[in-house]
């Protein structure tokens, strides 16, 4: 038996007034997701464990059956692992977003989804211009994908976990000065560390605003990458190998560093797909075929699509519906290829968390999941559609936490 998990990041949502109080999932044309729900079993999954923020790092680890209380240290060290940064025990990684600042306001958390090529040039510029400041924290910037980058540093006696760093997608439209990094405790080392990081963020505008990259983006009418923002910090995590945990050889397919980093830390193979962007223009067909081909020598394939989450953060209703429909077409290709090749498999569809259009950020709400087995076609419940309300009536009901146990049993 093979196992395929297809994850639409942030796909779940709330009823929308413009849709007659239906969700994007209820409105979208998604025959393949509905096929999985109608011919399989469903339920509502809790992906955010108590005491944790509803981030994709926590949610995806939970979906994969990991106890984040034991293995999660932060988002940034997971992403760092994917770009080849081997943290030592004393180092701390921070996620470093490029974003668009306008009149002291955080206007766009992704800097108009700046390209990775442009981002790399700006990261090199920051390493050059901040060379003295970085020495004070034994720091270095590393380029990632698009607006997503990493800062690695080491500061004696400062504890990064005691710094409050707000995710930038949570404060779009708010004043930057009111959301800077603060220390939880009145510890002089941590306060000093926070001051250094805030200095780097605020001074970055002076450097980035003058760059040729941003002058060009302004001429082209694009949002500038004129500041940086630190968040998601943590030390090197300890994640149990997927093979040791489940006795399955696993692979991940994704365009974003976070999911690929989880895969690498768990000893799974990371399969690169040409044209996979992490946006709505990603190579859906390429991901589908990569999934099918991976089944030749893998037992478990985790296919992650970011587009639905990005649409949610933008608050773009039509784009979210389109992204769901494009994801559904990818699922259809996977289902057809499995049938054509006679592969026995369990196929699951779910989000990691909700990213509702109305609030443009992640929530801790339960998310719908559905699992279809090509081998046990009689194992199904009464659910006819895949969405946030239909799946409540599935075999597994509301509040399930053991997704992998259900999938593998």
ABEGO torsion letter per residue (X at the ends): XBBBBBBBBGABBBBBAAAGGBBAAAABBBAAAAAAAAABBBEBBBABBBGBBBBAAAAAAAAAGBBAAAABAEAAAAAAAAAGBBBBAABBBBBBBBBBBBGGBBABAAGGGBBAAAAAAAAAAAAAAAAAAAAAAGBBBBBBBEABBBBBBBBBGBBAAABBBBBAAAABGBBAAAABBBBABBBAAAAAAAAAAAAAAAAAAAAAAABAAAAAAAAAGBBBBABBBBBGBEBBBBBBBAAAAAGBBBBBBBABAAAAAAAAAAGBBBBBBBGBAGBAABBAAAAAAAAAAAAAABABBBBBBAAAAAAAAAGBAAAAAAAAAAAAAAAAAAAAAAAAAGBBBBBBBBBABBBBAAAGBBBABBBBBBBBBAABAABBBABABBBAAAAAABAAEBGBABAAAAAAX
